[in-house]
Amino acid sequence: MSDIGIGFIGLIALFVLLLLKMPIGFTLIAVSFVGIWAVVGVDIAMSSLGIIPYNFAANWTLSSVPLFLFLGFICYHTNLTQGMFKAARAWLAGVPGGLAIASIFGSAGFAAVSGSSIACSAAMGRIAIPEMLRYKYDPSLATGTVAVAGTIGALIPPSIIMILYGVIAQTSISQLFLGGITAGLVTIIGYVLVVYVRVKLNPSLAQDVKEEISFKDKVVALKDTWPIFLIMIGIFGGLFGGVFTPNEAGAIGAFLACVVAILKRAMTWAAFKAAALETLVTTSALLIIAVGASLLTRFLVLSGTGDFIADFIISLEASDMWVMLGIILIYLVLGMFLEPVGAMLLTLPVLLPIIETTSFSLIWFGVLLTKLLEIGMITPPVGMNVFVVKSVVGDAVTTSQVFKGILWFLVIDLAIVGLFLLFPEIILYLPNLSSK
């Protein structure tokens, strides 16, 4: 059998094992190891198993992943983000669907200190959903809004997905972060419009919050937002001002979060321990998947399968737009079944060589990819944010009600992807500005 044939058998075996619910990290490692063995022998396979994981994990940029995760978990376990929702609630109380819109802005605030959409949904679900249900908001609207708002967590920097993408695609993480800012802002505007228009057309979805909040009280409510803004200024001011690298930004952010939590007397040993443990578990899981993806890349290179697929697609002479539409469809389908990091690392070894032959920027694609992966976080049957929100609300809302609540947001998400595809400069404006 030819090496390319072995490569395709390996890819088929990979997808079959994933459909059988095998852990994606160990599946990637096992299939890649056996494939390399079949192509070039057991000695090289064994050496690859030792060298490639080390070379990948030893990448200094990856040290920012646990730091940003720890930052987000500290903010989550010490409730530093509550002030963002309360301030938004005070200012938006009189707006149709004001509490739902406040949860979107609250999620955006949490997103600026956390690279995890799951943590974002969990944190805001704990704060905002009980408040919305207390004011007789439609359960689907309340839970659906929080589930989709959580996806902002991976778009607005810091973003774990963008860091991993930057390492694999060898692109500037700072540039990806800048592109994520505009993508996140467009997403926030889209979500706010969905809530506002839906409630305006059907006021029964969200009853008015009948309370008079003076301008003075609104201004006072802003004082509770200082923890997040202090951390944001520390991270973004230094990062985009060229004072420190993404790695150092993660360390500074985690340190500031701990200091702020102590100053607010919110830091407890239990909170610190929980944040540290979740950081270790999440980082370990991410690195196992990433190491497996690195081995898969070596397998595809040695077998020639990656080049064969890229050459085949190029030979079709399809336009760059059709190629990108096909890639978008792949990620929308994979997002229905795989978690984001796994879907990204599984496909990049095959798709990156194809993207490099098009006119599309790798920075632009990295941000678009993040958006596509986050859409997968809310699409059935494995919409992880939906199940996170369900675990937060318990029996108060059914899973089907949460999925029902995300439908209109899903439509606007697809429209936003179309907007980014037709007008790449939306994403590239800040990166291009910074490079001048």
C-alpha positions in Angstrom: 0.0 0.0 0.0 1.2 3.5 -0.8 2.1 6.0 1.9 -0.8 8.2 0.8 -3.2 5.3 1.2 -1.9 4.7 4.7 -2.5 8.4 5.4 -6.1 8.2 4.3 -6.7 5.0 6.3 -5.3 6.8 9.3 -7.7 9.8 8.8 -10.7 7.5 8.4 -9.7 5.5 11.5 -9.4 8.8 13.4 -12.9 10.0 12.5 -14.4 6.5 13.3 -12.8 6.5 16.7 -14.0 10.0 17.4 -17.5 9.0 16.4 -17.2 6.2 19.0 -16.6 8.9 21.6 -12.9 8.1 22.2 -11.0 10.9 23.9 -9.7 13.2 21.1 -6.2 13.8 22.5 -5.4 10.1 23.0 -7.0 9.2 19.7 -4.8 11.7 17.8 -1.7 10.4 19.5 -2.5 6.7 18.9 -3.5 7.0 15.2 -0.6 9.3 14.4 1.9 6.9 16.2 0.6 3.8 14.3 0.5 5.8 11.1 4.1 7.0 11.4 5.1 3.4 12.3 3.5 2.1 9.2 5.1 4.7 6.9 8.7 4.9 8.2 9.1 2.3 10.8 8.9 1.8 14.6 12.2 3.5 15.4 11.2 6.9 13.9 7.7 6.5 15.4 9.2 6.0 18.8 11.5 9.0 18.4 8.6 11.1 17.1 6.7 10.2 20.2 9.5 11.6 22.4 10.7 14.6 20.4 7.5 16.1 18.9 5.5 16.5 22.2 8.6 18.0 23.8 9.3 20.5 21.0 5.6 21.6 21.0 5.1 21.8 24.7 8.5 23.6 25.1 7.2 26.6 23.0 7.5 29.6 25.3 4.3 31.2 24.0 2.2 28.4 25.3 3.1 29.4 28.9 0.5 32.2 28.5 -2.3 29.5 28.2 -2.3 28.5 31.9 -1.7 32.1 33.0 -4.8 33.4 31.2 -6.8 30.4 32.3 -5.8 31.1 35.9 -6.8 34.7 35.5 -10.2 33.8 34.3 -10.8 31.2 37.0 -9.7 33.6 39.7 -12.2 36.2 38.4 -14.9 33.5 38.3 -14.4 32.0 41.7 -14.0 35.4 43.4 -17.1 36.9 41.6 -15.1 39.9 40.3 -17.4 40.2 37.3 -20.6 40.8 39.2 -20.1 44.6 39.0 -20.1 44.6 35.2 -23.6 43.1 35.1 -24.9 45.3 37.9 -23.6 48.4 36.2 -25.1 47.4 32.8 -28.3 46.5 34.5 -28.6 50.0 36.1 -28.0 51.8 32.8 -30.1 49.5 30.6 -33.1 48.9 33.0 -35.5 51.0 30.9 -34.4 49.5 27.5 -36.6 46.7 26.0 -34.9 43.4 27.1 -32.5 45.5 29.3 -31.5 42.7 31.6 -30.7 40.4 28.7 -28.7 43.1 27.0 -26.9 43.7 30.4 -25.9 40.1 30.4 -24.3 40.5 27.0 -22.3 43.5 28.2 -21.4 41.7 31.4 -20.2 38.7 29.3 -18.1 41.1 27.2 -16.5 42.4 30.4 -15.7 38.9 31.6 -14.4 38.0 28.1 -11.8 40.7 28.5 -10.2 38.9 31.4 -10.8 35.3 30.4 -10.1 33.2 27.3 -12.9 30.7 28.0 -16.4 30.8 26.7 -17.5 28.1 29.1 -16.3 30.1 32.1 -18.0 33.1 30.7 -21.3 31.4 30.3 -21.1 29.8 33.8 -20.2 33.1 35.5 -22.9 35.2 33.8 -25.4 32.4 34.1 -25.0 32.4 37.9 -25.4 36.1 38.1 -27.9 37.1 35.3 -30.3 34.3 34.7 -31.9 34.2 38.2 -32.4 38.0 37.9 -34.1 37.7 34.5 -36.3 34.8 35.7 -37.2 36.9 38.7 -38.5 39.6 36.4 -40.6 37.1 34.4 -38.3 37.0 31.3 -39.1 34.2 28.9 -36.9 31.3 30.0 -35.7 30.7 26.5 -34.6 34.3 26.0 -32.9 34.5 29.4 -30.9 31.3 29.0 -30.3 31.5 25.3 -28.9 35.0 25.6 -26.4 33.9 28.3 -25.4 30.8 26.4 -24.5 32.8 23.2 -23.0 35.7 25.1 -20.5 33.3 26.5 -19.1 32.8 23.0 -17.7 36.3 23.2 -15.2 35.0 25.7 -13.1 33.4 23.0 -13.3 36.4 20.6 -12.4 39.3 22.8 -8.8 38.9 23.9 -7.2 37.2 25.7 -8.3 34.1 23.8 -7.0 30.6 24.4 -8.1 29.5 20.9 -6.2 32.4 19.3 -3.1 31.6 21.3 -3.1 28.0 20.2 -3.8 29.0 16.6 -1.0 31.5 16.6 1.5 28.9 17.8 0.5 26.3 15.2 0.1 28.8 12.3 3.2 30.8 13.4 1.4 34.1 13.3 1.4 37.1 15.7 -0.8 36.5 18.7 -0.9 40.3 19.3 -2.3 40.8 15.8 -4.8 38.0 16.3 -5.9 39.7 19.6 -6.4 43.0 17.7 -8.5 41.3 15.1 -10.5 39.7 17.8 -11.4 43.1 19.3 -13.4 44.2 16.2 -14.9 40.8 15.7 -16.0 40.8 19.3 -17.5 44.2 19.0 -19.5 43.3 15.9 -20.7 40.2 17.6 -21.9 42.2 20.7 -23.8 44.6 18.5 -25.4 41.7 16.6 -26.5 40.0 19.8 -27.9 43.3 21.3 -29.9 43.9 18.1 -31.4 40.4 18.3 -32.6 41.0 21.9 -33.9 44.5 21.2 -35.8 43.6 18.0 -37.3 40.4 19.4 -38.5 42.1 22.6 -39.7 45.2 20.7 -41.8 42.9 18.4 -43.0 40.6 21.2 -42.9 42.5 24.6 -44.2 39.4 26.4 -40.7 37.9 26.1 -39.3 40.4 28.7 -41.4 42.5 31.1 -40.2 46.0 31.8 -38.1 46.4 35.0 -40.3 48.8 36.9 -37.9 50.6 39.1 -36.6 54.2 39.0 -32.9 54.4 39.0 -31.5 57.9 39.3 -28.6 59.2 37.3 -26.6 59.4 40.6 -27.3 55.7 41.3 -26.2 54.8 37.8 -22.9 56.6 38.2 -22.5 54.9 41.6 -23.1 51.5 40.0 -20.0 52.1 37.8 -17.7 52.0 40.8 -18.1 48.2 41.1 -16.6 47.8 37.6 -13.1 48.9 38.7 -11.7 45.4 39.3 -12.3 44.3 35.7 -11.2 47.7 34.2 -8.0 47.7 36.3 -7.2 44.2 35.0 -8.1 45.1 31.4 -5.9 48.2 31.5 -3.0 46.2 33.0 -3.3 43.5 30.3 -4.1 45.5 27.2 -2.2 48.7 28.0 1.0 46.7 28.4 0.4 44.2 25.6 -0.6 46.6 22.9 1.7 49.3 24.2 4.6 47.0 23.6 5.6 46.9 27.2 5.3 43.2 27.5 4.6 40.0 25.5 1.4 37.9 25.6 3.1 35.6 28.1 4.0 38.4 30.4 0.5 39.9 29.9 -1.0 36.6 31.2 1.3 36.7 34.3 0.5 40.4 35.0 -3.2 39.7 34.5 -3.3 36.7 36.9 -1.3 38.7 39.5 -3.6 41.7 39.2 -6.7 39.4 39.6 -5.3 38.0 42.8 -4.4 41.4 44.2 -7.8 42.8 43.3 -9.6 39.8 44.8 -7.6 40.3 48.0 -8.3 44.0 48.1 -12.1 43.2 47.8 -11.7 40.6 50.5 -13.1 38.1 48.0 -10.1 35.8 47.9 -10.4 32.7 50.0 -8.2 29.6 50.1 -11.0 27.6 48.7 -11.4 30.0 45.7 -7.6 30.0 45.1 -7.4 26.2 45.3 -10.4 25.7 42.9 -8.9 28.2 40.4 -5.5 26.5 40.5 -6.9 23.0 40.2 -9.2 23.9 37.2 -6.3 25.7 35.5 -4.1 22.5 35.8 -6.9 20.2 34.6 -7.8 22.4 31.6 -4.2 23.1 30.6 -3.4 19.4 30.7 -6.3 18.5 28.5 -5.5 21.2 26.0 -1.8 20.2 25.8 -2.6 16.5 25.3 -4.9 17.5 22.3 -2.3 19.9 20.9 0.5 17.3 21.2 -1.7 14.8 19.3 -2.3 17.4 16.6 1.4 17.9 16.3 2.0 14.2 15.8 -0.9 14.1 13.2 0.9 16.9 11.3 4.1 14.9 11.2 2.1 11.8 10.1 0.5 13.7 7.2 3.8 15.2 6.1 5.6 11.8 6.2 2.8 10.1 4.3 2.4 12.9 1.8 -1.4 13.0 2.5 -1.5 16.6 3.5 0.2 17.7 0.2 -2.0 15.4 -1.8 -5.2 16.9 -0.4 -3.8 20.5 -0.9 -2.7 19.7 -4.5 -6.1 18.1 -5.3 -8.0 21.1 -4.1 -5.7 23.5 -6.0 -6.2 21.4 -9.1 -9.9 22.0 -9.0 -9.1 25.6 -9.8 -11.9 26.8 -7.5 -11.9 30.5 -6.6 -10.6 31.5 -3.2 -14.1 32.3 -2.1 -15.5 28.8 -2.9 -12.5 27.3 -1.1 -13.2 29.4 2.0 -17.0 28.6 1.9 -16.1 24.9 1.9 -13.8 25.4 4.9 -16.5 27.3 6.7 -19.0 24.5 6.1 -16.5 22.0 7.5 -16.2 23.9 10.7 -19.9 24.5 11.1 -20.5 20.7 10.8 -17.6 19.7 13.0 -18.8 22.2 15.6 -22.0 20.3 16.0 -20.0 17.2 17.3 -16.5 18.3 18.6 -15.4 20.8 21.2 -13.6 23.9 19.7 -9.9 23.1 20.5 -10.2 19.6 19.3 -12.0 20.6 16.0 -9.3 23.2 15.4 -6.3 21.1 16.1 -7.7 18.1 14.2 -8.2 20.1 11.0 -5.4 22.7 10.9 -2.7 20.2 9.8 -4.8 19.6 6.6 -6.3 23.0 6.0 -3.5 25.4 6.8 -1.5 24.5 3.6 -4.7 25.1 1.6 -5.3 28.5 3.2 -1.8 29.5 2.5 -2.4 29.1 -1.2 -5.3 31.5 -1.2 -5.3 35.3 -0.9 -6.8 35.2 2.6 -4.6 36.4 5.5 -3.7 33.9 8.2 -4.5 36.6 10.8 -8.0 37.1 9.3 -8.6 33.3 9.1 -7.5 32.8 12.7 -10.2 35.3 13.9 -12.8 33.9 11.6 -11.9 30.4 12.7 -12.4 31.4 16.4 -15.9 32.7 15.5 -16.8 29.5 13.7 -15.6 27.4 16.6 -17.6 29.4 19.0 -20.7 29.0 16.9 -20.2 25.3 17.5 -20.4 25.9 21.3 -24.1 26.7 20.9 -25.2 24.3 18.0 -27.0 21.0 18.8 -26.4 18.3 19.6 -23.2 19.1 21.5 -23.6 22.8 22.2 -21.3 22.9 25.3 -22.4 26.4 26.4 -26.0 25.3 26.3 -25.3 22.4 28.8 -23.2 24.7 31.0 -26.1 27.1 31.3 -28.5 24.2 31.9 -26.2 23.0 34.8 -26.3 26.4 36.3 -30.1 26.8 36.2 -30.9 23.2 37.1 -34.6 22.2 36.7 -35.8 25.8 36.3 -35.4 25.5 32.5 -35.2 22.5 30.2 -32.4 21.9 27.7 -34.8 22.2 24.8 -35.8 25.7 26.0 -32.1 26.8 26.1 -31.6 25.4 22.5 -34.8 27.2 21.4 -33.4 30.5 22.8 -30.2 30.4 20.7 -31.9 30.0 17.3 -32.2 33.7 16.4 -28.7 34.3 17.7 -27.5 31.5 15.5 -29.0 33.3 12.5 -27.2 36.6 13.3 -23.9 34.6 13.9 -24.1 33.2 10.4 -24.8 36.7 9.1 -21.7 38.0 10.9 -19.6 35.2 9.4 -20.9 36.3 6.0 -20.0 39.9 6.8 -16.4 38.9 7.8 -16.1 36.9 4.6 -17.3 39.7 2.3 -15.4 42.5 4.2 -12.2 41.0 5.6 -11.0 44.6 6.5 -13.5 44.5 9.5 -11.2 42.1 11.2 -7.9 43.3 9.7 -8.4 47.1 10.4 -6.7 47.2 13.8 -3.9 44.7 12.9 -3.1 46.7 9.7 -3.2 49.9 11.7 -0.8 48.6 14.3 1.7 47.4 11.6 2.0 50.8 10.0 
